[in-house]
């Protein structure tokens, strides 16, 4: 039986994807895409202190991901 990905892991995976995508876009398309990397990093930094993450809200409502405590039930 496969386990469902928790909201926390989905946010981590999404952030990692966005960082990698922004690095590729910076290298292959335009140097200005480095600001996307900065934006993702800033979001991760503020989320570590405040607990507020816009991506988590979207992933929970649109994709149905649940926090680890809820996913285990």
PECORDA-V56677 format. One record per backbone hydrogen bond with DSSP energy under -1.0 kcal/mol. CO is the residue of the C=O (numbers start at 1). NH is the residue of the N-H. E is the energy in kcal/mol with one decimal. If there is no record, write none. Layout:
BEGIN
[[CO NH E] [CO NH E]]
END
This chain:
BEGIN
[[6 10 -2.2] [7 11 -2.5] [8 12 -2.1] [9 13 -2.6] [10 14 -2.4] [11 15 -2.7] [12 16 -2.5] [13 17 -2.4] [14 18 -2.5] [15 19 -2.4] [16 20 -2.4] [17 21 -2.8] [18 22 -2.5] [19 23 -2.1] [20 24 -2.2] [21 25 -2.7] [22 26 -2.3] [23 27 -2.3] [24 28 -3.0] [25 29 -2.2] [25 30 -2.0] [30 33 -1.8] [31 34 -1.8] [32 35 -1.7] [33 36 -1.3] [34 38 -2.0] [35 39 -2.4] [36 40 -2.4] [37 41 -2.5] [38 42 -2.6] [39 43 -2.3] [40 44 -2.3] [41 45 -2.3] [42 46 -2.6] [43 47 -2.2] [44 48 -1.6] [46 50 -2.6] [47 51 -1.9] [53 57 -1.5] [54 58 -2.0] [55 59 -3.0] [56 60 -2.2] [57 61 -2.4] [58 62 -3.0] [59 65 -1.6] [66 7 -2.7] [67 71 -2.8] [68 72 -1.4]]
END
